[in-house]
């Protein structure tokens, strides 16, 4: 199985199968409506059917696929309404995270992974390396929530990540890689470092405002289906 960005240590076989199938959906190897069979995936990945079945169940809980008994799975499309509602939740989760992080006042060493990810984003943007930019941005946002110190919030955010990342990649296809992201990330980190919780929250919400405005604009309608890549 291929390794993508942000692979964590301590992953189980089910985790690895889930991540492989998630990547296929997120990065458009499996498009909207794609069908796959449990047995075929198990043979392809060299695993038993059990981890594939459990991975399918997680992907269905993420709202990314429909499990059809005895007929495998079907990749579900993502409507503009789903993108909008996903961003509403995603923004609330991360704005709470940065507020908690600012109140906690993390140590300098805790900022290292975030700063490294942000620097990698800047470098990738300069070289037009979209795949690396996406991976570094993913790492930044996951680490940002970890910085909150709230284990339950971190768990909720990670469980929501598959759906959120699909919405994020969808918008990336529509509006392109935003040049302003790394500067805004740096401002958010500085507000957290200074312990300014209201400013950190405000900056995080401002960070997502253009995307939410685009989704709410006349450019998208609830009757259409957004394609990826």
NORUR-V990849 format. One record per residue. RES is the residue in three letters. SS is DSSP state (helix for helix, strand for strand, loop for the rest). PHI is phi in whole degrees, 0 to 359 (* if undefined). BURIAL is # if it has 9 or more other ideal C-beta (glycine too) atoms within 8 Angstrom, else .. Layout:
BEGIN
RES:SS:PHI:BURIAL  RES:SS:PHI:BURIAL
END
This chain:
BEGIN
UNK:loop:*:.  UNK:loop:286:.  UNK:loop:262:.  UNK:loop:248:.  UNK:loop:290:.  UNK:loop:59:.  UNK:loop:279:.  UNK:loop:263:.  UNK:loop:287:.  UNK:loop:78:.  UNK:loop:288:.  UNK:loop:273:.  UNK:helix:299:.  UNK:helix:298:#  UNK:helix:302:#  UNK:helix:292:#  UNK:helix:295:#  UNK:helix:304:#  UNK:helix:295:#  UNK:helix:298:#  UNK:helix:289:#  UNK:helix:299:#  UNK:helix:299:#  UNK:helix:297:#  UNK:helix:284:#  UNK:helix:297:#  UNK:loop:259:.  UNK:loop:72:.  UNK:loop:293:.  UNK:loop:251:#  UNK:loop:275:.  UNK:loop:304:#  UNK:loop:87:.  UNK:loop:299:.  UNK:strand:252:.  UNK:strand:215:#  UNK:loop:254:.  UNK:helix:304:#  UNK:helix:295:.  UNK:helix:296:#  UNK:helix:293:#  UNK:helix:300:#  UNK:helix:294:.  UNK:helix:297:.  UNK:helix:271:#  UNK:loop:71:.  UNK:loop:231:#  UNK:loop:285:.  UNK:helix:286:#  UNK:helix:298:.  UNK:helix:296:#  UNK:helix:293:#  UNK:helix:298:#  UNK:helix:292:#  UNK:helix:294:#  UNK:helix:302:#  UNK:helix:298:#  UNK:helix:294:#  UNK:helix:295:#  UNK:helix:292:#  UNK:helix:296:.  UNK:loop:287:#  UNK:loop:81:.  UNK:loop:263:#  UNK:strand:223:#  UNK:strand:244:.  UNK:strand:273:#  UNK:strand:252:.  UNK:loop:309:.  UNK:loop:66:.  UNK:loop:229:.  UNK:strand:79:#  UNK:strand:228:#  UNK:strand:228:#  UNK:strand:286:#  UNK:loop:275:#  UNK:loop:287:.  UNK:strand:241:#  UNK:strand:276:#  UNK:helix:305:#  UNK:helix:297:.  UNK:helix:295:#  UNK:helix:298:#  UNK:helix:299:#  UNK:helix:292:.  UNK:helix:296:#  UNK:helix:293:#  UNK:helix:299:#  UNK:helix:289:#  UNK:helix:301:#  UNK:helix:296:#  UNK:helix:295:.  UNK:helix:298:#  UNK:helix:284:#  UNK:helix:292:#  UNK:helix:295:#  UNK:helix:299:#  UNK:helix:290:#  UNK:helix:295:#  UNK:helix:295:#  UNK:helix:297:#  UNK:helix:296:#  UNK:helix:290:.  UNK:helix:282:#  UNK:loop:58:.  UNK:loop:300:#  UNK:loop:285:.  UNK:helix:301:.  UNK:helix:294:.  UNK:helix:288:.  UNK:helix:276:#  UNK:helix:302:.  UNK:helix:295:#  UNK:helix:293:#  UNK:helix:293:#  UNK:helix:295:.  UNK:helix:295:#  UNK:helix:294:#  UNK:helix:295:.  UNK:helix:294:#  UNK:helix:299:#  UNK:helix:299:#  UNK:helix:295:#  UNK:helix:294:#  UNK:helix:296:#  UNK:helix:295:.  UNK:loop:257:.  UNK:loop:58:.  UNK:loop:264:#  UNK:helix:297:#  UNK:helix:298:.  UNK:helix:294:#  UNK:helix:300:#  UNK:helix:297:#  UNK:helix:296:#  UNK:helix:291:#  UNK:helix:294:#  UNK:helix:301:#  UNK:helix:298:#  UNK:helix:301:#  UNK:helix:290:#  UNK:helix:293:#  UNK:helix:291:#  UNK:helix:299:#  UNK:helix:288:#  UNK:helix:301:.  UNK:loop:297:#  UNK:loop:294:#  UNK:loop:79:.  UNK:loop:261:.  UNK:helix:295:.  UNK:helix:290:.  UNK:helix:299:#  UNK:helix:298:#  UNK:helix:294:.  UNK:helix:298:#  UNK:helix:298:#  UNK:helix:293:#  UNK:helix:293:.  UNK:helix:271:#  UNK:helix:298:#  UNK:helix:303:#  UNK:helix:294:#  UNK:helix:296:#  UNK:helix:293:#  UNK:helix:294:#  UNK:helix:296:#  UNK:helix:296:#  UNK:helix:291:#  UNK:helix:300:#  UNK:helix:292:#  UNK:helix:299:#  UNK:helix:294:.  UNK:helix:275:.  UNK:helix:243:.  UNK:loop:83:.  UNK:loop:287:.  UNK:loop:285:.  UNK:loop:295:.  UNK:loop:286:.  UNK:helix:303:#  UNK:helix:294:#  UNK:helix:295:.  UNK:helix:291:#  UNK:helix:301:#  UNK:helix:298:#  UNK:helix:293:#  UNK:helix:297:#  UNK:helix:297:#  UNK:helix:294:.  UNK:helix:296:#  UNK:helix:295:#  UNK:helix:299:.  UNK:loop:276:.  UNK:loop:76:.  UNK:loop:267:#  UNK:helix:298:#  UNK:helix:299:.  UNK:helix:291:#  UNK:helix:299:#  UNK:helix:294:#  UNK:helix:297:.  UNK:helix:294:#  UNK:helix:296:#  UNK:helix:294:#  UNK:helix:296:.  UNK:helix:302:#  UNK:helix:264:#  UNK:helix:305:.  UNK:helix:299:.  UNK:helix:291:#  UNK:helix:297:#  UNK:helix:297:.  UNK:helix:295:#  UNK:helix:298:#  UNK:helix:278:.  UNK:loop:282:.  UNK:loop:289:.  UNK:loop:293:.  UNK:loop:234:#  UNK:loop:229:.  UNK:loop:296:.  UNK:loop:278:.  UNK:loop:262:.  UNK:strand:240:.  UNK:strand:275:#  UNK:loop:263:.  UNK:loop:251:#  UNK:loop:49:.
END
